[in-house]
């Protein structure tokens, strides 16, 4: 079927190059948070793993585009490297057109450049794609780059991306710098059924379709989730083929191929590596989905709002979570959690709460999502009445949140009124 006969002006499901539109989903948000954690950490080396068509490359390039600080970023494909190509490709990736004859000269130039950038608090970022293709010579050169230091921190941030588990390849006695620095591994998380539906509708809308469900009804989207395994690249390919071969609309399960799905690279989500020399301080939340850890969230502000929409400090897309669901207030060593009259409630350790002083290892339940609270200094259980929190801080933050919620409700009402008028 031609695209215009489906009400489309552009191919919504591009299988090459940049996507027509970038669609957010929980696994993508978690992967992006992992990339940001690697980039901002002085240790700064992580593994991003996922099968082919799991969305790694799209997420990486979207992450790079969001770096407003304008750091130096080089992306290198290990599958296209000969034994000693790495230094020259990294130099090109950082934007230099230099004729350096030897690997030694190239490494010396990179060492000086990387240290200079790090000294200005703009540590460069190196992303190595297809890390499963790293050969021993390239791996040794990469280890040398990983060992460059500036002050009390490593000078180059590194992300290794691969379509299979490469931990045993890169963590060996011959790669001590990489082994020492490795913060953790993020294995890509596929979309669930609802996210596949949102993904398809968003892309059809971007392609010019005003009524996406007339092309891909809900029943077909459920079949698409099964056929694709929830992997975005697989969804794009299946939808491209289904639209091309369809004789009529809407699409049905009969229009879908059933390809063999790629194998997972490991347990989906985040696996952290423990380093004795990394100081762990401050309160953190670990977001989980159906038991899988997705991302780490620092509680580094006096006030943090959690809810379903993007304007919240912690945004979790779920029908179980209200638009403005809960509020964290930090005061000294205490963290207060307040439910904001949410529809489905806020539960801590399986007990519904309205106000709760958080204790280390408390678990907040929000539908299929969970938030594990980690703060080793928060070890005592106190009734709220016994806690010496500043009432002024609490009331100020609550009042600020109420005003913010009122503005958001007004904005949504105005948008809805405008749509009705049109």
Backbone torsions as a table, in degrees:
resi	resn	phi	psi	omega
1	UNK	NA	135.7	176.3
2	UNK	-72.1	148.2	-175.0
3	UNK	-59.4	-40.9	-176.6
4	UNK	-65.8	-25.4	177.3
5	UNK	-73.1	-18.4	175.7
6	UNK	-95.8	8.2	-179.6
7	UNK	78.1	20.9	-178.1
8	UNK	-108.0	142.9	176.6
9	UNK	-102.6	-18.5	178.7
10	UNK	-142.4	158.6	175.5
11	UNK	-70.7	112.3	-176.2
12	UNK	-78.1	-22.6	-173.0
13	UNK	-112.5	71.0	-177.9
14	UNK	-70.1	134.1	179.9
15	UNK	-103.2	-2.1	176.9
16	UNK	-140.2	148.0	178.1
17	UNK	74.6	-165.4	-177.4
18	UNK	-70.4	142.5	177.9
19	UNK	-68.6	154.4	177.3
20	UNK	-62.4	-39.0	175.0
21	UNK	-143.8	149.1	179.8
22	UNK	-98.4	121.7	-175.6
23	UNK	-105.8	127.6	179.1
24	UNK	-84.8	141.1	171.2
25	UNK	-150.2	166.9	-168.2
26	UNK	-58.2	-46.1	-179.6
27	UNK	-63.9	-36.0	177.7
28	UNK	-66.7	-44.0	179.1
29	UNK	-60.4	-42.9	-179.3
30	UNK	-65.2	-41.4	178.3
31	UNK	-64.2	-40.1	178.5
32	UNK	-64.9	-40.4	177.0
33	UNK	-62.9	-36.5	177.3
34	UNK	-64.7	-45.0	177.8
35	UNK	-59.4	-42.3	-180.0
36	UNK	-66.4	-37.6	178.6
37	UNK	-64.0	-39.7	177.1
38	UNK	-64.4	-44.0	-176.2
39	UNK	-65.6	-33.6	-175.1
40	UNK	-94.9	-6.1	-176.4
41	UNK	-92.6	135.2	178.4
42	UNK	-58.7	-27.1	175.4
43	UNK	-73.4	-50.6	165.4
44	UNK	50.2	53.5	170.9
45	UNK	-146.0	125.0	-176.7
46	UNK	-144.2	161.3	177.3
47	UNK	-107.6	128.6	172.5
48	UNK	-113.9	113.3	-172.8
49	UNK	-124.5	145.7	176.4
50	UNK	-178.6	154.5	-179.4
51	UNK	-65.2	166.0	174.5
52	UNK	-55.6	141.7	179.3
53	UNK	72.7	16.4	178.8
54	UNK	-87.1	-4.7	175.1
55	UNK	99.0	9.6	-176.1
56	UNK	-59.4	-50.8	-175.0
57	UNK	-63.9	-42.5	178.7
58	UNK	-61.0	-43.7	-179.8
59	UNK	-65.4	-41.6	179.9
60	UNK	-60.8	-48.2	-177.4
61	UNK	-69.4	-34.0	175.2
62	UNK	-66.2	-40.5	177.9
63	UNK	-61.2	-45.7	179.4
64	UNK	-59.1	-40.4	-178.7
65	UNK	-66.4	-20.9	-178.4
66	UNK	-91.3	-1.7	-178.1
67	UNK	-79.3	92.0	-176.2
68	UNK	-70.8	-18.8	-178.1
69	UNK	-74.0	-5.9	175.8
70	UNK	57.9	55.0	176.6
71	UNK	-78.6	168.2	172.8
72	UNK	-80.2	124.7	-177.8
73	UNK	-128.4	131.8	174.8
74	UNK	-123.7	131.4	176.1
75	UNK	-114.3	123.4	-176.2
76	UNK	-124.8	135.9	178.4
77	UNK	-96.6	110.5	-177.4
78	UNK	-63.4	-25.1	-179.4
79	UNK	-69.2	-17.1	-178.6
80	UNK	-107.0	14.0	-177.3
81	UNK	-101.1	133.2	164.9
82	UNK	-82.8	180.0	-168.9
83	UNK	-50.5	-50.0	-173.9
84	UNK	-116.1	28.0	-179.1
85	UNK	-77.7	-20.7	-168.2
86	UNK	-53.9	-52.5	-176.0
87	UNK	-58.5	-43.3	-179.9
88	UNK	-63.9	-40.3	179.3
89	UNK	-67.6	-36.4	178.1
90	UNK	-66.4	-42.1	177.3
91	UNK	-59.3	-45.6	176.9
92	UNK	-61.7	-41.5	-179.9
93	UNK	-61.7	-32.8	177.6
94	UNK	-80.3	-0.2	172.6
95	UNK	97.5	14.1	-179.2
96	UNK	-100.8	141.3	175.0
97	UNK	-114.2	84.3	-173.6
98	UNK	-119.0	149.0	175.7
99	UNK	-109.5	86.9	177.1
100	UNK	-107.8	124.5	-166.8
101	UNK	-76.2	-31.3	-173.1
102	UNK	-119.7	158.3	176.2
103	UNK	-61.8	-36.7	179.4
104	UNK	-61.4	-43.6	178.4
105	UNK	-64.5	-41.4	179.7
106	UNK	-63.6	-43.9	179.9
107	UNK	-65.8	-38.5	177.9
108	UNK	-64.0	-41.9	177.8
109	UNK	-62.0	-46.4	-179.6
110	UNK	-61.8	-39.9	-179.3
111	UNK	-60.5	-45.5	-179.6
112	UNK	-66.0	-46.4	-178.1
113	UNK	-62.7	-46.6	-177.7
114	UNK	-62.8	-42.3	-180.0
115	UNK	-67.2	-38.1	177.6
116	UNK	-64.1	-43.8	179.2
117	UNK	-63.4	-44.6	-179.6
118	UNK	-64.0	-33.4	-179.9
119	UNK	-66.4	-23.6	177.6
120	UNK	-95.8	14.8	-180.0
121	UNK	62.3	31.8	174.5
122	UNK	-127.0	59.4	-178.3
123	UNK	-55.4	127.3	-179.8
124	UNK	-70.2	162.3	-176.9
125	UNK	-121.7	128.7	175.5
126	UNK	-114.4	124.9	176.8
127	UNK	-114.8	122.0	179.4
128	UNK	-108.3	109.9	179.2
129	UNK	-86.6	159.8	-177.8
130	UNK	52.0	48.4	-176.8
131	UNK	-61.6	-20.4	178.1
132	UNK	-64.5	-15.1	-179.2
133	UNK	-94.4	3.2	-179.9
134	UNK	-61.6	128.8	177.0
135	UNK	-94.2	165.3	-174.9
136	UNK	-57.0	-39.4	-179.6
137	UNK	-67.1	-46.2	178.8
138	UNK	-62.2	-39.2	-179.3
139	UNK	-64.6	-37.3	177.6
140	UNK	-66.0	-42.5	178.1
141	UNK	-63.8	-40.4	178.0
142	UNK	-63.4	-40.0	177.7
143	UNK	-62.8	-38.2	177.2
144	UNK	-63.4	-41.7	177.3
145	UNK	-64.9	-39.0	-179.3
146	UNK	-65.1	-22.3	-177.7
147	UNK	-87.2	-3.3	-179.1
148	UNK	-69.9	129.9	-179.0
149	UNK	-119.3	152.7	173.5
150	UNK	-138.1	112.3	-175.7
151	UNK	68.9	-128.8	-178.6
152	UNK	-101.5	16.9	-177.1
153	UNK	-135.4	160.7	172.4
154	UNK	-74.9	145.3	-167.9
155	UNK	-89.2	-22.5	-174.8
156	UNK	-120.2	124.7	173.7
157	UNK	-84.1	140.3	-173.9
158	UNK	-135.5	131.6	171.1
159	UNK	-120.5	127.5	175.6
160	UNK	-108.1	123.5	-176.9
161	UNK	-116.2	133.1	-178.8
162	UNK	-150.2	161.9	-179.1
163	UNK	-98.9	11.6	169.1
164	UNK	-150.9	169.6	-177.4
165	UNK	-67.1	118.3	-177.0
166	UNK	-112.4	10.2	-176.0
167	UNK	-55.3	-48.1	-177.1
168	UNK	-70.4	-21.1	177.4
169	UNK	-74.2	-39.9	-172.6
170	UNK	-98.6	-18.8	-179.7
171	UNK	-104.0	93.5	-178.1
172	UNK	-140.1	167.4	175.7
173	UNK	-59.6	-20.7	-179.9
174	UNK	-86.4	-5.4	179.8
175	UNK	-126.4	61.8	-174.3
176	UNK	-64.3	-35.2	-179.1
177	UNK	-67.3	-42.9	178.0
178	UNK	-64.7	-45.9	-178.2
179	UNK	-61.5	-39.1	-178.8
180	UNK	-69.7	-37.4	-173.0
181	UNK	-85.5	-20.0	-172.1
182	UNK	-55.9	113.3	-179.4
183	UNK	-77.2	-40.9	-175.6
184	UNK	171.9	-178.7	-177.7
185	UNK	-127.6	136.7	172.7
186	UNK	-116.4	116.5	174.2
187	UNK	-93.8	127.6	-173.5
188	UNK	-54.6	143.2	-178.2
189	UNK	-109.2	122.3	179.9
190	UNK	-70.9	162.5	176.3
191	UNK	-74.1	148.1	172.5
192	UNK	-86.8	-177.6	-174.6
193	UNK	-59.6	-44.7	-179.8
194	UNK	-65.0	-38.5	-179.0
195	UNK	-69.3	-35.7	175.3
196	UNK	-61.9	-42.5	177.3
197	UNK	-60.5	-45.2	178.0
198	UNK	-63.7	-40.1	179.6
199	UNK	-59.6	-48.3	-177.9
200	UNK	-66.7	-46.2	-179.4
201	UNK	-62.5	-40.8	-179.6
202	UNK	-63.7	-42.0	-178.5
203	UNK	-71.5	-40.0	176.5
204	UNK	-62.7	-40.3	177.1
205	UNK	-62.4	-42.4	178.9
206	UNK	-65.5	-27.8	179.1
207	UNK	-81.4	-0.9	175.3
208	UNK	109.0	0.4	-178.8
209	UNK	-84.0	124.0	-178.4
210	UNK	-84.8	-18.5	-179.9
211	UNK	-133.7	78.7	-174.4
212	UNK	-57.6	-33.2	-176.8
213	UNK	-70.2	-13.6	174.6
214	UNK	-77.6	-16.5	172.6
215	UNK	-95.4	-48.9	-176.9
216	UNK	-126.6	86.1	179.8
217	UNK	-65.4	165.4	-174.9
218	UNK	-56.2	-41.1	-178.0
219	UNK	-62.5	-38.9	179.2
220	UNK	-69.0	-34.7	-179.3
221	UNK	-65.7	-33.7	176.3
222	UNK	-64.6	-41.3	176.9
223	UNK	-65.5	-36.4	179.1
224	UNK	-64.3	-37.6	177.8
225	UNK	-62.0	-42.9	179.1
226	UNK	-66.0	-43.8	-176.0
227	UNK	-68.6	-31.6	-175.5
228	UNK	-94.6	-14.6	-173.4
229	UNK	70.5	7.5	-178.6
230	UNK	84.2	5.3	-179.5
231	UNK	-84.5	126.9	-173.1
232	UNK	-59.8	-41.2	179.2
233	UNK	-64.0	-34.7	177.6
234	UNK	-70.4	-38.3	175.8
235	UNK	-60.2	-45.7	179.5
236	UNK	-57.9	-45.8	-177.4
237	UNK	-67.3	-43.6	-179.4
238	UNK	-65.1	-40.1	179.9
239	UNK	-71.1	-38.2	177.0
240	UNK	-59.8	-46.6	-179.7
241	UNK	-67.7	-41.2	-179.2
242	UNK	-63.2	-43.5	179.1
243	UNK	-66.0	-39.7	-177.5
244	UNK	-66.1	-35.3	-173.9
245	UNK	-98.6	-7.5	-177.2
246	UNK	-68.1	139.7	175.7
247	UNK	-94.8	-23.7	-179.9
248	UNK	-153.8	166.7	178.4
249	UNK	-116.3	155.9	1.0
250	UNK	-76.1	163.6	174.3
251	UNK	-68.3	150.5	176.8
252	UNK	-129.3	178.0	179.2
253	UNK	-60.1	-26.8	-179.6
254	UNK	-67.8	-19.9	179.2
255	UNK	-81.4	-7.8	-173.5
256	UNK	-97.6	132.7	168.7
257	UNK	-71.5	162.2	176.8
258	UNK	-124.4	74.3	-177.5
259	UNK	-72.3	162.0	173.3
260	UNK	-70.6	128.6	-175.6
261	UNK	-82.0	144.2	178.7
262	UNK	-67.7	152.6	179.7
263	UNK	-80.9	148.4	175.9
264	UNK	-66.5	153.3	178.5
265	UNK	-89.6	-3.9	-177.8
266	UNK	158.7	-173.4	178.3
267	UNK	-62.5	126.0	-175.8
268	UNK	-60.9	140.5	177.3
269	UNK	106.7	-158.8	-170.5
270	UNK	-98.5	131.2	170.4
271	UNK	-123.4	116.3	-177.1
272	UNK	-90.0	145.0	172.3
273	UNK	-96.3	133.4	179.8
274	UNK	-87.1	128.0	175.6
275	UNK	-120.1	125.2	-179.1
276	UNK	-63.9	-25.7	-176.1
277	UNK	-94.2	6.6	174.6
278	UNK	-96.7	123.8	179.6
279	UNK	-79.9	125.1	177.8
280	UNK	-104.9	112.0	-177.0
281	UNK	-141.5	160.3	177.9
282	UNK	83.2	160.4	-179.4
283	UNK	-79.7	141.2	179.1
284	UNK	-138.5	156.3	170.1
285	UNK	-117.9	142.1	172.7
286	UNK	-113.5	114.3	-178.0
287	UNK	-82.3	128.9	178.0
288	UNK	-122.0	155.5	176.1
289	UNK	-136.7	116.2	-176.7
290	UNK	51.3	40.8	175.3
291	UNK	88.8	-6.7	-178.9
292	UNK	-98.8	131.8	178.7
293	UNK	-75.0	126.1	-177.6
294	UNK	-101.1	-45.5	-176.5
295	UNK	-162.5	163.3	176.3
296	UNK	-102.6	134.7	-178.0
297	UNK	-125.0	112.5	177.8
298	UNK	-73.9	138.0	173.8
299	UNK	-95.4	78.0	-171.1
300	UNK	-110.4	16.6	177.3
301	UNK	-125.5	160.6	178.5
302	UNK	-66.6	-32.4	-177.7
303	UNK	-135.7	130.5	-179.8
304	UNK	-136.1	121.3	-178.8
305	UNK	-100.5	136.5	178.5
306	UNK	-114.3	135.0	178.1
307	UNK	-171.6	-173.9	-173.7
308	UNK	-83.2	-29.9	-171.7
309	UNK	-93.2	163.5	-172.3
310	UNK	-66.9	-21.9	-175.8
311	UNK	-74.6	-9.4	178.7
312	UNK	-76.1	156.0	176.8
313	UNK	-65.8	-39.5	173.0
314	UNK	-117.4	109.8	-176.9
315	UNK	-105.8	123.4	178.9
316	UNK	-127.8	114.6	-177.7
317	UNK	-80.7	104.1	-179.8
318	UNK	-159.4	140.3	179.4
319	UNK	-69.8	-14.5	178.6
320	UNK	-82.6	-10.0	-174.1
321	UNK	-109.7	132.3	-179.5
322	UNK	-73.0	164.0	-179.7
323	UNK	-56.2	-46.5	170.1
324	UNK	-122.7	104.6	-166.1
325	UNK	-99.0	-48.6	-173.9
326	UNK	-151.7	162.1	-176.4
327	UNK	-131.1	130.3	170.4
328	UNK	-101.1	131.8	174.6
329	UNK	-121.6	124.7	-179.9
330	UNK	-102.8	130.4	176.5
331	UNK	-143.1	101.8	-177.9
332	UNK	63.8	-124.3	-177.7
333	UNK	-89.8	1.3	-176.6
334	UNK	-104.2	145.5	172.4
335	UNK	-125.5	117.4	179.5
336	UNK	-100.8	129.3	174.6
337	UNK	-105.9	127.0	179.4
338	UNK	-124.1	129.2	172.7
339	UNK	-76.7	135.7	-177.4
340	UNK	-99.8	51.6	-179.3
341	UNK	54.2	43.5	-178.9
342	UNK	-67.5	155.0	-177.5
343	UNK	-65.3	-45.9	-174.8
344	UNK	-100.1	-1.3	175.1
345	UNK	84.8	164.8	176.4
346	UNK	-118.3	128.8	-176.5
347	UNK	-118.2	131.1	174.8
348	UNK	-118.2	120.8	-177.2
349	UNK	52.8	43.5	176.3
350	UNK	71.5	10.1	179.4
351	UNK	-116.6	128.9	-179.6
352	UNK	-69.8	134.7	-176.6
353	UNK	-128.4	158.0	167.5
354	UNK	-108.6	-41.2	173.6
355	UNK	-136.4	140.9	-177.4
356	UNK	-154.6	130.8	172.0
357	UNK	-82.7	119.7	-174.1
358	UNK	-73.5	142.3	178.1
359	UNK	-122.9	146.8	-179.9
360	UNK	-47.9	130.5	179.2
361	UNK	77.2	8.5	169.8
362	UNK	-59.5	146.1	178.7
363	UNK	-120.4	121.2	177.8
364	UNK	-95.1	128.5	-179.7
365	UNK	-107.1	129.7	-180.0
366	UNK	-137.8	83.6	-176.2
367	UNK	64.6	-128.5	178.9
368	UNK	-79.9	-10.2	-179.1
369	UNK	-94.4	154.3	173.9
370	UNK	-136.8	155.2	175.5
371	UNK	-130.6	114.7	176.5
372	UNK	-92.9	125.2	-178.7
373	UNK	-89.3	126.5	-179.9
374	UNK	-126.0	114.4	174.7
375	UNK	-156.5	95.9	-176.0
376	UNK	-55.1	-21.9	179.5
377	UNK	-80.5	-15.0	-178.9
378	UNK	-95.2	78.4	-172.2
379	UNK	-110.9	-12.5	-176.5
380	UNK	-102.7	141.2	176.0
381	UNK	-92.3	124.0	-179.9
382	UNK	-126.2	138.4	164.8
383	UNK	-63.2	147.6	-177.9
384	UNK	-56.2	-34.3	-176.2
385	UNK	-67.6	-24.2	-177.5
386	UNK	-90.7	-5.3	-174.9
387	UNK	-88.9	133.1	-177.0
388	UNK	-86.6	65.3	174.6
389	UNK	-95.5	146.7	-178.4
390	UNK	-72.3	115.0	-179.8
391	UNK	-58.7	-34.4	-179.7
392	UNK	-62.4	-42.1	179.1
393	UNK	-63.0	-44.4	-179.3
394	UNK	-61.9	-51.5	-176.2
395	UNK	-64.8	-39.4	179.4
396	UNK	-61.1	-45.0	-179.3
397	UNK	-68.2	-40.3	177.8
398	UNK	-63.2	-43.8	178.6
399	UNK	-62.9	-41.9	178.4
400	UNK	-61.0	-42.1	-179.7
401	UNK	-66.0	-41.1	178.5
402	UNK	-60.9	-42.7	178.2
403	UNK	-64.4	-40.2	179.5
404	UNK	-64.3	-43.0	178.5
405	UNK	-64.1	-38.9	179.2
406	UNK	-63.7	-42.3	178.4
407	UNK	-63.7	-41.0	-179.6
408	UNK	-66.2	-41.6	177.8
409	UNK	-63.0	-40.1	178.0
410	UNK	-63.2	-43.1	-179.7
411	UNK	-63.0	-44.7	-179.4
412	UNK	-64.0	-41.2	178.7
413	UNK	-62.9	-39.2	179.8
414	UNK	-65.5	-42.0	178.8
415	UNK	-63.4	-44.1	-179.7
416	UNK	-63.4	-40.4	179.7
417	UNK	-64.8	-39.5	179.2
418	UNK	-64.0	-39.1	179.1
419	UNK	-66.6	-38.7	178.9
420	UNK	-65.1	-38.1	-178.6
421	UNK	-66.5	-32.3	-178.7
422	UNK	-83.7	NA	NA
